[in-house]
């Protein structure tokens, strides 16, 4: 049984249907990437999995159907969404952001994951008392990922984690994600314009066009596909 299983997903906004019958899986400890042009529906898929844009279709986490749950219940079930724009509370400190994200969990479990976050991102440990709004873009992204982790997420949904970051900071963020998989086996579904970076991390990839998946394969096979290389890798 797949950790995350999506079947015949339809999602959109108001009268507009953006995602049309998408099906895919994410296994335990696996990283998958969704590739596609701007407007293809990548962000809409992540938002549907978080309970924001779902219309029809099955979304199962560990065999439990979560499609009709409210967003807060989806998060408690184990879906951690790191959206574009990071979604941190800028008027709270780094420490307060982490504590608020973990407030529904047993204290011991939350403390273990908090220590994991601070080990992954040492800069956050140095800035625990600083307001999130004064962090650099890279530090805010680290905090956003940290907030999702201390919620006890089984699957991380990462929407453009490199957006607005320098190549150096992007490499640091992806290195932390790689270590997170190796050390804790957290599954990930990544939407990312930096296709080379995300495919290097991922096990499998899906290509989305106009709201439908048109290709799916192992990451190394996608990297070697001439059409994918021309469209997404600039080769």
Helices and strands as residue ranges (DSSP letters): E 4-13, E 16-26, E 31-35, H 42-49, E 54-61, E 64-65, H 71-77, E 79-82, H 94-101, H 107-120, H 122-126, G 132-134, H 137-150, E 155-159, H 167-184, E 187-191, H 195-201, E 204-209, E 212-218, H 219-224, H 226-232
